[in-house]
């Protein structure tokens, strides 16, 4: 029998040399933040070579496209796509440019 792992998402991805580490997180049933929202806590780590990650990313993109075509999920427009042409990215409060990914808050 194989062990199955559940994850609510990816907490962090780290690259060191030609090795990539993906930290899987789950929402804590006991730990809460200031807004009483469950905190994402580290659960397990996937470690793979960069070429393995590139193959995995390609497979994930194919699965995503299939899910979109089947109507199972819908892509949300990025802030840049929703903004009028020529307005550029929305600056962060400190004057730096904000990344549109929710992984870079």
C-alpha positions, 0 to 999 in steps of 0.5 A: 500500500502507498501512503497518500498525502493531502495538502491544501497548497504549496507554501514555498518553493526553493531552488538550490543548485539543480535541486528544487524543494516544494514545501506542502502546507495544510490549514491548521485545525488549531493555529489561527492568525489575527483574523481568526483564519487557520494558518498554513502549516508545513506538512511535508517536502518534495525534493526533485531535480530541476529537470524532474520539476520541468517535466512535472510543470509541463504535465500540470499545465496539460492537466490545467488545460484539460480542466479549463476545457472541461469547464471544471475550473475557470481562470481568473483574470490577472490584475494586469489583464483587468487594467486598462492598457498602458496603466502597468502593474499596481505599485505596492505601498512601499513603491515597489512593483507588486507581483500578481501571484498570490505566492508573492504577497 
